[in-house]
Amino acid sequence: MKAYVLDELLIATLARMLKDLRHVAVGAASPIPAAASLLARELSGGHLRVSILGSERHNPFTDGGKELFDCAAQGRIDAFFLGGGQIDGEANINLVGVGDYPRSKVRWPGSFGSAFLYFMVPKVILFRDTHHPRLFVPKVDFISAPGTSPANVVRRGGPHALVTSKAVMAFDRKKKSFRLQSLHPGETLEELIAATGFGFAYDASPSVTPLPDATMLELIRGPIGHAVAETYPAFAERLRNGVAP
């Protein structure tokens, strides 16, 4: 699948998950989630509030992440996106590094507020625009943020779904595992299993992730591309120059 077509598919897929929400927040260096959130706002008629860290035009916060965390603690953020250098089958994420901590042989930027937001935001969507066994592992080397918690731990937030370049998986918090919801066009179940280091449930004939409709494509290549240009100019240019699959 060509890069710009995959971008459009992922944007539309994430936007559908944000339907009927009040407020979605997007972290830094997240062009596809940012575009998806702005698309969801357009489709909602402007009723969805979108906060994009790193943007001046689409960020009401003036004190970095502090106000974002305050909003999450007060129950005023409905959805957020998290990724990781490693993600396992129980939706644990690793943002620290590979190997035995603190002597990790590969180090990443760190956890920042991922654990807090994973506990506070009701609908956390795990997102990566790639998919391979080094990323989706049997067990993360370091738990930056746990996917589930014991019954005696107060937690209103957690993983809702995992969206990657190959598929969409829903997360079952009671079973602490993923189930394949849909494969992207052109992907096969065998290829997905081979590219995923953890086990997951699936149907024998999985659904196919729907492509964006004409309205979505027009918005993505028009106003959404212009809106994200402030923060992600190169990505916005790719969106504006996209052609139909």
N, C-alpha and C positions, 0 to 999 in steps of 0.2 A: 504494500500500500504506500502511495506517495506521501511524503511528509505532510504537505498541506492538507491532503484528504484526511489523514489520520488526525491532524490537529482539529479539523472541523468535526469529525466523528466524536472525539473526546470532549470537545467543548459542548456539543449538543447532549451527549450522554450525562455529563456532570450537571448541566443546566436542568435537565429533567428531574434530577434528584433534589433540586432546590425549590420545587413547586410548593406554593402555599406557606412559605416561611416568612418570618418578619425581618430577620437580620442575619446576613452571612458575612463572615470575616475571612480575609485571605492574607496569608503571610507573605514575606518578601520572596523574590525570585520564583514566582509562581504564575507565569503568564497564562497557561491554559486554565487553571482554576479561576484566575482573575477574569478572563474572557467569558468563561462559563457563568460566573456570577453576574456579570453585566448583561449577558444574554438573558438570564433568568429574570433580571429586573425589567428588561424590555418586554419580555413575554408576560410579566405580571402587571403591565400597565404602569410601572413605576412604583409599585407598592412595596417592593423588596428593598430594604436598606443594604447597601454594599459598602464594606470598609476594606480597603486594600492598603496594607502597610507598604510604605515606599512610594506611594502616590500622593501628590499634593491635591489633586482634583477630586480623588475618590477616597479620601481618608479624613474623617472628622477629628481624629485624635491629634493632639499637639504635644504629647509627652511620651512618644515611642510606644512600647508595649504595655506600659503600666495601665493606661486607660482601657486597653483591650482586655487585660486580665481582670480589671474591675468589672467591666461589662459582663464577662463570662461568669464571674463569681455571683453577680446579681441575677443571672439567668436571662440576660438580654442579648445573647448570641445563640442562634439556633443551629448554625452549621459552621464547620471549619474544615480545612484540609491539612492532612499530615502526610509526610513521606518518610523515607528512611534509607540509610545505606543497606540495611537488612530489615526484612519483615518476615515473621514466621507464621505458621498455621494457626496460632492462637492470637494473632493480630498484635503481638508484641513488636515494637519498633526499636531499632538501634540507630542512633545518630552520633555515636561516640567513636567507634572504630572496630577494626577486625583484629581478633586475637585476644589473649587474656589481659584484661585491664588490670593495672595501669600500664602494662608493657605492650600495648596494642601495636601491631606491626604496621597498621594503617590507621590514621586518625582523621576524623571528620570534624566539622565545626562544633558539634556539641548539642546538647539536648534543649537548651534555652527553656522555653515555656511549654514544651510538648507534653510533659506529664501532667501539668496543671490543666491545660486545655483539654486533654484526653479525658479527664475526670469531670470537667465542668460543662463542656459543650455537648448537648444531647445527640447531635448527628455529626460525627466525625467521619469524613470520607478519606480513606487512604488512597493516595494517587501517586503513580509513577508512569512516565511516558515511555518506559522500556519494560522488558520482562525477561529475566534469565535466572538460572539457579543460584548464582552468587548473590543475587538480591533477595530472592524468595527462598529462604533457607529453612531446614527442619527446626532449628532453634537459634535465635539471635545470640551473638557473642556477648552482648551487653544490652540490658533492658533499659532504654531511655524512658519508655512509657509503656506500661503493661496494658494489654488488650482487655483483660478482665480482672476482677477483684473478688476476694472472698465475700461471702454474704454479709459479714458483719462490718464491711467497709461501706461508708456512705459514698455513693457515686451515681451521679445522674447522667454522666456522659460516657461515650465510648464509640467503638467502631460501628459504622453502619454498612459500609461496603468498601470493596477494593476495586479500583479502576486502573487498568494498565493498557499498554499498547496492544495487548492480545485479547483481553476479556474483561467482563464485569463479574465480580463475585460478591454475593451477599454474606454478611457475617451473622451467625447465630450465637448470641451471647450465652444462652443456656448450654448449648453443646460445645461452646468455645472452639468453633471451627467455621470454615468457609464452605459455601456451596456455589458452584458455578451457576450464574444467572444467564449469561449470554456470551457467545464467542463473537469477536469482531469479524466482519466479512473477510473471507479468504483464509481465516485461521482454522486449524483443525484441533480436535480434542487431543489427538495423539501428540501434536506439537506442543500444546499447552501443558500437558502432563510432563513431557520431557523438559520443559523450560521452568518447571515449578518444583522447588526442593521439598515442599511439604504436601501431604495428602489433602484432598478436598472432595466433597461430595459432588456428584454430577449425574445428569440424566443421560441415557444412551444417545439421544438425539437432541443436543443442546439447542436453545434458541439462538438466533443471530441478532446481534446488536443493531437496532434500527439506525439507518443513516439520517442525518438532519434533513428536514423537509425544506421546501422552497423558501418558506418564510424565515426559517432559521438561517439558511445559507445567505439570504439577502441581508439579514441583520449582521451576521458574522463578517461578511465581506464589506459591509458598509459602516454603520454606526459603531459596531463593536470594535472593528479594526481601528477606527479613528480614536475611540475612547481609550484603548490600551496603548496607543502610540506614545503617550506622555511618559509611561513607565517602561514599556517594552517596544521601542521603535522598530527593531529588526523583525521581531515576531509580528508586529502589526502590519508591516510591509508584506510579509508572506501571506497573511490572511487576506489583505486587500487584493493581492494578485492571484488568489486562488481561482481555479476553474472547476466546473462540475466534474464529479468522478465519472 
